[in-house]
């Protein structure tokens, strides 16, 4: 148990930060899974596949780079995810 007021406040803040970070991590992980699942599906034509996959990839890229900018994951890790997903989609 913390004794100082500053330690109590820091503990409160760390709990909030932990919840926020966990939610953000879950968001980008689920988006990555969604892109991989959609890429694994069979589409009748390439145009139809691009119509579905392009917006999903853009959204995932946006979320990953935002997570990297907030130091949730490393910048190069985010870039690696984006690179591998875009090569999978294309």
N, C-alpha and C positions, 0 to 999 in steps of 0.2 A: 504494500500500500504506500502510495506517495505521501510525503509529508508537506512538501512545499506547494503553494498555490500554482506556481508555474509548471511543476511536474504534473499536477492534476490536470491542468489545461492542456498540456502537451499530450497526455494520455487520451483525453477526449478528442483532440484533433487527429491523433493517429488512428483512432477507431473510424472516424469519418472518412479519412483519406484512404484507409484500407478498403472500406466498402465501395468508395467511388472507383478506386483502381480495379477492384475485383469485377465490378460491373463493366467497366471499359474493356478489360481483358476478355471477359465472356463475350462481349459484343463482337470484337474483331475475330475471335476464334470461331464463333458461330458463322460469321460472314465468310471466313476462309473455307469452312466445311461446306457451306452452301454453294460457293463457286465451284469447288471440286465435285460436288454431287451433280450440279447442272452441267459441268463439262463432261462428266461421264455418261450422261444421257445421250441417246441417239436422236438426232434431229433429221428431218427429211431433207433439208437443204442447209448450206452454209450461211445463207442470208438470215434464215430463221434462227439459227444458232447464235449468230452475231447480235441479232436483235434482242435476244434474251440475255446473253452473256456480257455484252459490252457495258450496259448500265450497272450490272451487278459487280463487274470488275472495277469500274470507276468508283462506286460507292465503297468497296473494300479498300481500294487504294487510298481513298480520302481518309477513312477511319484509321488505317495503319499509319499513315504519315502523321496524323494528328496525335496518335498514341506515341509515336517516336518523338514528336516535338515536345510532348509533356513528360519525356523520359520514362514512359511506361515500359517501352521496349527500346532497344538500341536502334539507332538510325540505320545501320547496315543490316540489321536483322529485318527491319521493315522493308528495306529495299530488296532484300533477298526474297522475302515472301511475295512482294509485288512482281518481281522478275519471274519467279517460278510460276505464279498464277497466270501471268500474261502469256508466257510461253505455252502453258497448258491450254489456255483459251484459243490462242492463235494456232 
